[in-house]
């Protein structure tokens, strides 16, 4: 289920976090500095359109028109090549074919790749795309930056919104996309991802605990220009060694 690989580029304070996600006695929150000149990327709600290209080799799941007049689809090959869905930016041509401009990395086992868009309104800043992966429930978000003809992979946001759903005669926990509750700010190729509401469900806290509920003011993600970092209580984390 985990699509992203984490790297250790920032020295962390040694700490031990109990399962409730609260800082241990030895943890000191070494806050990351704010991103200089960060702009707010607001969510751009785009309607899902009918297919506007014909391609016998692709199964198209979603189609959205972007502010610059280009289109972005989530599609996969008709013949399964195990790569699954990709995001594809394109311009439709008069013969109903597509002039492809950019292609994302594949989603592999995910049954969905549902994009949510964030923009400053300035084309020079590009568009941040949170692509929700999963099957019946959300696995988290793969973040892409669409800019200069490239869908750059920024990394993975490993959280969801927890709710409850009636199933047969019982209520079951249900994890849905966090994208509608995500706020994005950034500049110069660095971005912060924070969340609205009361709490989020963190699938892995990088300290040996899974399915941790955290208040939104304790958690964020930072893309530092090189990698996506999970930040809890101001301190970036890395996966525990296997």
Order of alpha helices (4+ residues) and beta strands (2+ residues): beta-beta-beta-beta-beta-beta-beta-beta-beta-beta-beta-beta-beta-beta-beta-beta-beta-beta
